[in-house]
Amino acid sequence: MAASPLPLAYMPPSAPPLPPAFHRLAWSSLCAQFSEQLALAAAPLVAVLALGAGAAQTGYLQTAQTLPFLLLSLPAGVLADRVSRRGLMAAAEALRTASLLGLLLLLWAHGLSLPWLAALGFAGAIGTVAYNVAAPALVPTLVPGTQLAAANRWLELARSTAFAAGPAVGGALVGAMGASTAYVLAVALSLLAVACLAGLPASPAPPRRALHPLRDLAEGARFVASHALLRPVLVTAVFFNTAWFILQAVYVAYAIDALRLDAAQVGLTLGIYGAGMVAGALAAPRLARRLPFGALIGAGPLAALAAALLMLATLAQPSGLLAGAAFFLFGAGPILWTIATTTLRQAVTPNAMLGRVSAIIVTATFGARPVGAALGALLAARYGTPACLWAMAAGFAVQFGVLFSSPVLRLQQQPGAPAAAPAVS
């Protein structure tokens, strides 16, 4: 019996390796992401242990470190379509290096304060935003279209590894050797990220007519809103992030009060999320050989809905094991979604517009996060934590429905990719 045609992301054993230039980008991404996670882990610990911050002050610190994603992703996307993307990423990471060096010098001089910690965290996040918006637009200039899925898988594996290990390493360094050690390592990794980018081939800005920045943004927004594949992906991501941050807003208190977990066990369940991300990224090539492209995208919303139902089940059966299993699925499924939808976005978007389209999606999804957190806080205050879990589950049900009723799920292969030949029976 003949096998069905191979799905999009199939990479035969004889497929050529990814170009050396992409490997430099992947190493840069790993170093930059690990440096970021180290710094994000160290900042609240420094605030509490060294500066005597309370819960409200650490909340404001977190706001400062994430606000650039909401405020500056769109301008960064316009810039990424107007200047050299390699140059923009190098400058962005250099800005983050400078912010980390500033924190380190203030620590050594005993001059660090909460306002300085917040201001330099904000500056570092500006660099992170520009780097993250420009990177997806740079990838298609370094690898052929047939290798986009493989390239995105490696970038997401690097991100997942940094997400899983960075906070643990940062916390351990701060606890055992002091915050300075964590920041020294973060600076070194950030410098390595810049050095890797410096070795990439020059990437001139895509040739395009000069437009006012607002018209640039409107052009990108119209493209996303009118595209039959990108529009449901964007809506799904908004509902996913809203529901995810409803859960994030209340999980720690819920785990301690209702699931009877101690601090170490709470940390373990949260760490399982990062382990799920790594597992999903490692499994992506094998799954891509067996699933149509649309099904690979659908794995994220499906796994998220299953995870939400597991978390909801802890209301009837309080269990750290159920919570851990839910977090594993929250990591493993959506990382497949991220790899596949990034590939989809790169395949269907003209390269001259890719920076803005990526920025619009980043802004919409990251903008949903504070909305979800605020909803979680309001629901918990008025109706209690169970209401938050029910709202979270409803949000994940909506994101599942949006994606599964769209044409995205019916994709057999990456748009624009050559059709795969039938396998030999």
N, C-alpha and C positions, 0 to 999 in steps of 0.2 A: 504494500500500500504506500503510495507516495505521501511524503510529509507535506504539510501546509507550507506556503511561502514563509520565508524567514522574516521575523519582525525587524523593525527599523534598526535597533541598536546592536544587531548581531555583528560581532567582530570575529571573523574567522581566524583560526590559528595563524594563518600566513599574513594577517593584516600588518601593514607597516607600523613600526613604532611611532609614537608621538614625536614631533620634531624637538630637537634640543632647545629651541627657543621657548617652547611651552614648558619644558622641564624647569627652566629658570623661573618662569612665571609661577609654577606650582610651588617651588621652594620659597619664592618670595611670599606667596600667599600663606604657606605654613608658618613661616617666621613671623609675618605680620599678625596673623590670627592668634598665635601662641603668645606673642608679646601683649596683644590687646587683652587676652583673657587673664594673663598674669596681673596686669595693671588693674583690671576691673575687680579681681579678687582682692588685691592689696588695698584698694582705696577705702572701702567701708571698714576694713580691719584697722587701718591707720586712723580713720575718723573716730572709731569707738575707743580703741586701745590707747592711742597717743593723744588724741584731741578731745576726748570726753564727750563725743557726740551722742545724742539720744536718737530714738527711733525717727522722730520727725526730721531731724537734721540729716540723717542718713538717707531718708526719703528724698529730701531736696537734692542731696548729692547725686542720687541715682537719676533724678530728673535732669540735672545739668549734664550728666554723661550720656543721656539718650536724646536730649532735645534736638541736637543737630540733625538727627535722622529725619525728624519731622519738618524742621525749618529749612534745611539746606540740601536735601536730596534733589529737588527739582533744579535749583541753580547749578548743582554739580553735574546733573545730566545734560543741561544746555552746554556747559563748559566742555564736557567730554565729547560733544559732537562738533566742537569748534577748535580744539587744540590737540596736540599730540597726546594720545591716551597714555602712552608710556611715560611721557614727561609729567603729566598730571598725577599719575600714581606715584611716581618717585617724589614729586614735590609734596604730595599729601602725606606719604609715609615719613618724609623728612620733618614735616610739621609735627607729626606725632612723636618722633624721636626728640625733637626740641622740647615738647611739653613734658616728656618723661625725664629729660635731663633737668628741666626746671624743678620738677618735684624732687628729684634726687639731691640737687644742690640745696634746696630749701630744707630738706631733711637733715643733711649734714651740717647746715648752718643753724639748726634749731629755729628756723624761721617759718616753718610751715603752719598754716592756719586753715580752718575750714573754707573760708572764701577762696584762698589760693588753691586748695585742693579741688574745689568745684570749678574754678576758672580754668585751671590747667587741664582738668578732665574734659571740660567743654571743648577746649582747643584741640586736644588729642582726638576727640570724637569727630571734629571737622575733618581731620585727616582720614579717619576711618570711613566716613561717608563718601568722600571723593574717591578713595581707593576702591571701595566696594561697588560704586556705580560704574566706574570706568572699566573694571576688570572684565565683566561679561561682554562689553563692547570690544575689548582687545582680543579676546580668545579667537573669534572667527578670522582675524587677520594672521593668526599664528598656526592654525590647524585647518585642514580641509574639512568641508561640510560633513563628510562621512565619519569623521572622528570627533565631532562636537560632543556626542554623548560620552565617549571615553574621557575626553578632556574635562568635561564638567564633573564626571564621577571622581576624578582625581582631586579636583579643587574642593569638592564637597567632602571627600575623605580627609583632606588636610584640615578643613574647617571643623569637622566632627572630632578629629583627634585633638585639636586645640581646645575645643569646647569641653571634651571629656576630661582631659588631663590638666589644662591650664589652671582652672580654679583650685584643683587639689594641690598642684605644685606651688601655686602662689600662697595659698593658706599655710602650707607646711613651711615654706621659707620664712614667711612673716612670723610664724609661731616659734620656729627653731633658731633663726639667725637674724631676725629683724626685717623691717620693711625695706631698708636700703638694699639688701641682697636681692629681694624680689625685683626692685626697680632697676638694679644693675643688669640683671639678666634680661629684663624687658627691653632696656636700651640696646643691649648687644643684639638681641634678636631683631629689633626694629632696624638697626644699622645693616644687618645681614639682608633684610628684606629690600632695602634701598640698593645695596650692592648687586643683588640678583637682578633687579630691574635695570640697572645700568648696563648689564651685558646683553639686553634684548636689542634686536634690530630697531632702527628708528621707525617710528609710527607716525607719519604726518597725519594731520587732521583730514577727514574725508572731504573732498571737494564739494562745496555746496554754496548756494547763493546766500548772501547776507540777509538775515531777517532780524527783526526786533526780538529780544529774548522771550517776550510774552507770546509773540506769534510762533516762535519755536516751540514753546511749551504747548500751545493750543494745537499745533500740528501733530505733536506726539500724542496728546490726549485724544484727538479725533481718531487717530490711527488705532489706538487701543480700544476706544469705545465702539468703533465700527467693525472691528475684526471679530469674526465668528468664533475664533479659537482663543484669542487673548482675552476677550471680555469675560467669558465664564471663568477663566483661570484667575483673573483679577478679583471677581466677586467671591469666588471660593476662598481665595487667600484672605480677603477681608473678614469673612465670617469665621474662618479658622483662627486667625490671630485674635479676634475679639473673644471667642470662646476660650482659647488657650489662656488668655490673660485674666479672664474671670476666674479660672482655676488657680492661676499663679497668685492672684491677689489673696486667696484664702487658704491655700494648701498647707502652709507650714502650721498655722494655728489649728486647722482641722486635723492634721496628722498628730499633733501633740495632744489636743483635747479629746478628739473622738476616736482616733486609731490607737492612742496610747503609745506612740512612738517616742523614744528619747531623741536628743539632738543628733547623735551619731546615726540612728536609724533613719531619721528624716533626711540627713545628708546622703545616706546610701540610696534611698529611693530616688532622690533627685539625680544622683550620679548615674543611676541606671538609665536615665534619659540619654545621657551622653553615650553610654555603651550601646544603646539602641541605634543612635545615629551612626556610630562606627560600623555596627553589624549591618545596617541597611546599605551603607556605602560599599562595604565589601561584597555584599550579595548582589549588588546592582548588575554587574556584567552577566552573571548566570541567569538572573531573572529576565534580563533584556533579551537573552537568547531564546527564551521560552514564551515570552508574553508579547502581544502586540504593543505598539507604542502607547496607544490610548489606555490600555490596561495598566501599563507601568505608571502612567500619570494617575489613574484612578486608585492605585494602591495606597496613596497618601490619604485621601479623604476616607477611604474604607477603613484603614488601620486606625485613623483618628476617631472615627465613630465607634469602632470596637473598643478602643481605649477608654472613651468617654463612658461607655456602658459598664466597663469594668470598674471605673472610678465610682460611678453611680451605685454599683452593687455594694460598695463599702458602707453605704448608709444602712443596709440591711445586715451586712456581715462585715463589721470592722476588721480590716486585715491589712497589715503592711505588705504582705505578699501580693494581694490584689492590686494595691497601689503601685508597687514596683512593676508588676506586669503591665499595668496601664502606662506607666512612664516609658517602659521599653518600647511599647507599640507607638507611643507618641513620638519617639525618636526614630524608630526604624522605618515606619511607613512614610512620614513626611519628608525624610531625606531622599527617598526615591522620587517623590513629587518634585522636590527642588531640582534634582539633577535633570529630570525629564522636562519640566516646564522651562527651565533655563535654556535647554537645547531647543525646545519649541520656539521660544522667544527669539533666539538667535537665528533660527531657520526661516522664520516668516517676516522678520523685520529688516528693512533696508539698513545696511550698516551705518549709513550716514545719520540714521534716526535712532540707533540702538541705545545710545547713552540716555536720551530723553525717555524712551520707552521704559528702560530699566529703572530710571529715576521715578517715573510715575508709579510703577508697580511697587517700588521700595517705599515711596511716600504713603501710598494707600495702605499697604500692609503694616508698616511701622506706625502709621497714624492710628490704626485700629487698636494698637496695644494699650495706650493710655486710656482709650475709651473702654476697653474690656476691664482693665484694672479698676477704673472708676465705677463701672457697673457692679463689679464684684464687691467693692467696698460698700456701695449703697445697699445692695441686696443683703449683705451680711448684717449691716447695721439695722435694717428694718425687718427682715424676715428670717435671718439666721443663715448659717452655712449651708444647710440642705437646699435652700432656695438657690444658692449659687451653683451647686452641683447640678440641679435640674436645669438652670439656665445655660450652664456650660454644655450639658448634653443636648439641649435644644439647638444651640448654635452649631454644634458639630453635625447634628442631623440636617440642618439647613445647608451647610457647606457640602455635605454628601449629596443632597438632592440637587443642588445647583450643578455640580460637576457631572453627575450621572444622568442628567437630562440634557446635556449639551452634546454637540458633535465631537468634542474632544475625545470622548470615550470610544468613539468609533474609528479613530485613527489606527490604521494597520502599521504605518511606518512614518518616519519623520517627514513632514511636508518638504518637498523639494529634493528628497533623497532618491537616488535611482532605485527602482524596484528590485528586490532581491530575487535571484533565480530560485526556482523550486529545488528543494534538497533531493538528492538521489535516494530512491526508495531502498 
